[in-house]
């Protein structure tokens, strides 16, 4: 889904047969000015998307941004100012706010995790635990917060998780069949395989044919042992049960990536408001 398709569908859901509140109370040719006010400190995200929403409704809108996506903002600051038809402003208001509040919450939480391990080389990864049809924007917000995107979907990376391995009949079989499939279909995709035990790691090392090893639900001590066994031959990713309270314990093991689904699905929306600017 393109950004334009998303905006069209989202506005159709919200506006429906018409914005009758505005149609009933505001003259069709009325012009207005509105400002996006910051009511909570954090990392702002979604300004570019907000501008696209306004321009979808009115291509010649005057949109003046005072902040850019990824900026740290404080309470009382103004992110942007928009001059347009009042009907445009009122139609775009809720969609713009919903998107920006969600994205800013994700960017802010991601940045908390990134900041917590700034003294270590590990990078924070997102997951596919996202809102349907809003994934691209949520993952964009992760980047704005300083994180790194994992795969976008099921199509851009091979990820052999526990269910794939169990249904297939084991780690060795899953890796072998995957490599055969990629070769037969002339596909250039990286392979990540999930491990649940130190024995799993040893089996992957004996088998080879992967790019990254996921170490799922390992304690920091187990993670350190696994990383020593891997010895830098493959990328490593820690996953499962990792929170702000313990992430440093995982980062100091030397793991390359730490995936945290919570940076998206546990993010709390930032408090923002779009207010008419009267002169």
CORSUL-V113575 format. One line per field, one symbol per residue. ss: DSSP state (h for helix, s for strand, l for the rest). A space follows every 10 residues. Layout:
# CORSUL-V113575
ss=???
This chain:
# CORSUL-V113575
ss=llhhhhhhhh hhhhhllllh hhhhhlllll ssssssssll lsslllhhhh hhhhhhhlll lsssslllll lssllllsss ssssshhhhh hhhhhhhhhh hhhhhhhhhh hhhhhhllll llssslllll llllhhhhhh hhhhlllsll lllllllsss lhhhhhhhll hhhhhhhhhh hhhhllllll sssssllhhh hhhhhhhlll lssssslllh hhhhhhhhhh llllsssssl llllllhhhh hlllllsssl lhhhhlllll lssssslll
